[in-house]
């Protein structure tokens, strides 16, 4: 990838569609059940709130993404977002059986990048991992002379 193609966002699109569809279906079903059964108002509200909790949880699972730009990579996982400079990324790993990409960092730690996950779309995840690894090699520590 060239600098003209940045920023690039990697996210599990198929997984997001499945999660959002399931979340809205569960919410609609629980709301319909709550409204059609003869219950008091509090019980009806509890059905709607339960549907909203399911919807929120499934939408949260679809949140992860990895955004690569000129300054580095921003990894957004379920509840946490972290920006990394290109020089901080030593290696991009996606081994067989891994649930998502792991980034080996210069400080000796690893960071899960849940935005690239092979669950439903393995070929796309492998392609995205190779692209991110290429960008990291091009712009990382070897490119900066460190």
C-alpha positions as CSV (number, residue, x, y, z in Angstrom):
1,X,0.0,0.0,0.0
2,X,1.2,3.5,-0.7
3,X,0.8,6.6,1.4
4,X,-1.9,7.8,-1.0
5,X,-4.1,4.9,0.1
6,X,-4.0,5.9,3.8
7,X,-5.9,6.0,6.1
8,X,-7.1,2.4,5.8
9,X,-9.7,0.8,8.2
10,X,-9.7,-2.9,8.8
11,X,-12.8,-4.3,10.5
12,X,-14.6,-7.6,10.4
13,X,-17.5,-6.5,8.1
14,X,-19.4,-9.8,7.9
15,X,-19.2,-10.4,11.6
16,X,-20.6,-6.9,12.2
17,X,-23.5,-7.5,9.9
18,X,-24.3,-10.8,11.6
19,X,-24.0,-9.3,15.1
20,X,-26.1,-6.3,14.2
21,X,-28.8,-8.3,12.5
22,X,-29.0,-10.8,15.4
23,X,-29.1,-7.9,17.9
24,X,-32.0,-6.1,16.2
25,X,-33.9,-9.4,15.7
26,X,-33.6,-10.2,19.4
27,X,-34.6,-6.7,20.4
28,X,-37.6,-6.8,18.1
29,X,-38.7,-10.3,19.2
30,X,-38.4,-9.5,22.9
31,X,-40.2,-6.2,22.4
32,X,-43.0,-7.9,20.5
33,X,-43.3,-10.6,23.1
34,X,-43.4,-8.0,25.9
35,X,-46.1,-6.0,24.2
36,X,-48.4,-8.9,23.2
37,X,-48.4,-10.9,26.5
38,X,-50.8,-9.6,29.1
39,X,-48.4,-8.3,31.7
40,X,-48.1,-5.2,33.8
41,X,-46.1,-2.2,32.6
42,X,-43.0,-3.1,34.6
43,X,-42.8,-6.6,33.1
44,X,-43.2,-5.2,29.6
45,X,-40.5,-2.7,30.2
46,X,-38.2,-5.5,31.5
47,X,-38.7,-7.3,28.1
48,X,-37.7,-4.1,26.2
49,X,-34.7,-3.4,28.5
50,X,-33.5,-7.0,28.1
51,X,-33.8,-6.7,24.3
52,X,-31.8,-3.4,24.5
53,X,-29.1,-5.1,26.6
54,X,-28.7,-7.9,24.1
55,X,-28.6,-5.4,21.2
56,X,-26.0,-3.3,23.0
57,X,-23.8,-6.3,23.8
58,X,-23.9,-7.5,20.3
59,X,-23.2,-4.1,18.9
60,X,-20.2,-3.8,21.3
61,X,-18.8,-7.1,20.0
62,X,-18.9,-5.5,16.5
63,X,-17.0,-2.4,17.5
64,X,-13.3,-3.5,17.0
65,X,-11.4,-2.0,14.2
66,X,-7.8,-1.1,13.2
67,X,-7.1,2.2,11.5
68,X,-3.7,2.7,9.8
69,X,-2.7,6.2,8.8
70,X,0.5,8.2,8.3
71,X,1.1,8.6,12.0
72,X,0.6,5.0,13.0
73,X,-2.1,2.5,13.9
74,X,-5.2,3.0,16.1
75,X,-6.5,-0.2,17.6
76,X,-10.0,-0.1,18.8
77,X,-11.1,-3.3,20.7
78,X,-14.3,-3.8,22.7
79,X,-13.8,-1.1,25.4
80,X,-10.3,0.2,24.8
81,X,-8.7,2.3,22.0
82,X,-4.9,2.7,21.7
83,X,-2.8,4.6,19.2
84,X,0.6,3.2,18.2
85,X,3.3,4.9,16.3
86,X,4.6,2.8,13.4
87,X,8.0,2.3,15.2
88,X,6.2,0.6,18.1
89,X,5.0,-2.3,16.0
90,X,7.6,-5.0,15.5
91,X,5.5,-7.7,14.1
92,X,2.0,-8.5,13.0
93,X,0.9,-12.1,13.8
94,X,-2.0,-14.1,12.6
95,X,-1.2,-17.8,13.2
96,X,-3.6,-20.6,12.4
97,X,-6.2,-20.9,15.2
98,X,-5.7,-17.3,16.4
99,X,-9.0,-15.5,17.0
100,X,-7.5,-12.2,15.9
101,X,-4.2,-10.5,15.0
102,X,-1.7,-9.9,17.7
103,X,0.8,-7.0,17.4
104,X,4.2,-7.6,19.0
105,X,5.3,-4.2,20.3
106,X,8.7,-2.6,21.0
107,X,8.1,-2.6,24.7
108,X,8.0,-6.4,24.8
109,X,4.2,-6.7,25.1
110,X,1.6,-7.9,22.6
111,X,-1.6,-6.1,21.7
112,X,-4.7,-7.9,20.4
113,X,-6.0,-6.2,17.3
114,X,-9.6,-7.6,17.2
115,X,-10.4,-5.6,14.1
116,X,-8.7,-8.3,12.0
117,X,-10.3,-11.6,12.9
118,X,-10.6,-14.7,10.7
119,X,-13.9,-16.0,12.2
120,X,-16.3,-15.7,9.2
121,X,-13.9,-14.4,6.6
122,X,-10.5,-16.0,7.0
123,X,-9.1,-15.1,3.6
124,X,-10.0,-11.4,4.1
125,X,-8.4,-11.4,7.6
126,X,-5.2,-13.0,6.2
127,X,-5.1,-10.4,3.4
128,X,-5.7,-7.6,5.9
129,X,-3.0,-9.0,8.2
130,X,-0.5,-9.1,5.3
131,X,-1.3,-5.6,4.3
132,X,-0.9,-4.3,7.9
133,X,2.4,-6.2,8.2
134,X,3.6,-4.7,5.0
135,X,2.8,-1.2,6.1
136,X,4.4,-1.8,9.5
137,X,7.6,-3.1,7.8
138,X,7.6,-0.1,5.4
139,X,7.0,2.6,8.0
140,X,8.2,0.9,11.2
141,X,11.6,0.8,12.9
142,X,13.5,-0.4,9.8
143,X,12.1,2.6,7.8
144,X,13.1,5.1,10.5
145,X,16.6,3.8,10.8
146,X,16.2,2.6,14.4
